[in-house]
Amino acid sequence: MLDTIVLTSPGGFVLGGFQLSDYVTENRLQVVVPKGSYCFSACFLIFTASGQRVVEPGGLVGSNQPSLGMERRPDSQETDILM
């Protein structure tokens, strides 16, 4: 049985991130970002869905404001966070 997901992703589609995060939550999976890997954008949704999160030393996790497929307005405030 699957109990851990290893994450390495620059992000991607927000809808896919939500779907996989639901799977992670429902199945109580551990998520791991290994050394030298990264988990950004939609991947962050999956990372935060787990109650058992591990970022190995040298791994990176980051979040940003999703675009949701819309153009950004010039007056919108963007947010990027690297942890």
N, C-alpha and C positions, 0 to 999 in steps of 0.2 A: 504494500500500500504506500502511496505517495505521502511523505510527511514533511518534505522540505523542497522549496523552489529556490534555485540560484538565479539571482537577477544580474543581468548586464544589459543595459539598454539606454539609448539616448532619448527614449520617449516614443512617441507615436500617436496613434489615435486615442483620444480621451475615452470614447465609448468602449474600445477594447480594454483599456485600463480599468474602467469601472466593472466590466464583465469579469475580468480575471481577479479583481480585488474581491468581488462577491464570492468567487470560488475559493479564494484563500481564506476568507472569513468563515464561510460555511463549513469548510473542511479543517479548520484550525491548523493551517499549515505554517511552518516556520519559513521565513525568508532570509536569505543570506546574500550580501553583496561582498564578493571575495576581494582579496588584495589585488590592486591593479584594475579593478572593475568599477563601473559607475552605474547609477540608477537615477535618471533625470526625467522630468516632465511626467508623462502618463505612467511611467514606471514607479514614480513616487506614490501614486495612488495604490499600487499593489503593495509596495513596501509598508505603507502606513496601515493597510488593512489587516496585517498580521499582529497578533499579540506577542509573537516571538520573533523579534527582529535582531539581526546581527549584521554589523558592518565591520569587516575585518580591517585591521590597520592597513592603510593605503587604499581602501575602498572609498568611493565618493557617492554621496546621495544629495540630490538637489531638486528644488521645486521652482516652478515658475507659474505665471498666470496663463491658463489655457486660452487659446484663441477661439476655440469652438468653431473653427472654420470661417470666422468672420474677419473682415479687415480691421486692423487696429486704427482707432481714431487718433489723430495727432495730439489731442489733448488728454488721451487716456494715460493713466499712470501704470507703468509696467513694474512687475515685481519679480526678481530672481533671487533665490536663496540657495547657497551652497553650504552643506553641512559636512 
